[in-house]
Amino acid sequence: MAQEHAGSVRIADAENKAAAIKLEKDSLTRALPAERERHLLQLGRRRRELELEATSELSRSKLLWMDEEQGLETVQKALPAAKFDELVPGKLDGGMLAACVRFCFSSPRGLMLKFCKRCCNGR
């Protein structure tokens, strides 16, 4: 009788463990789609953040480029009016000197040196 009781206790214990495992499996099966959805939402948010960041950076770059283009146009308009052969270094008129300074400090080094050597003797 004691053996039968011990056997039925082991069977009941095994059935309880099997039921607990089944509950855990069902819980994980239900949680998987929700976890996947949460992960997809996070990825979507991160993608939108990166797109916004890239758009902002592109806008800043375009504004900088437009500003440099405008400065270059100003200098290019002033160049034909300047008589470089008659200029004495350091004796530029106010407008031309201002254009030179703006151009020299906003240009790539090669353009800056070429322009400064022509208009203000590299100063």
Secondary structure, DSSP 8 states (H G I E B T S, - for coil): -HHHHHHHHHHHHHHHHHHHHHHHHHHHHHHHHHHHHHHHHHHHHHHHHHHHHHHHHHHHHHHHHHHHHHHHHHHHHHHHH--TTT--TT---HHHHHHHHHHHHHS-HHHHHHHHHHHSTT-
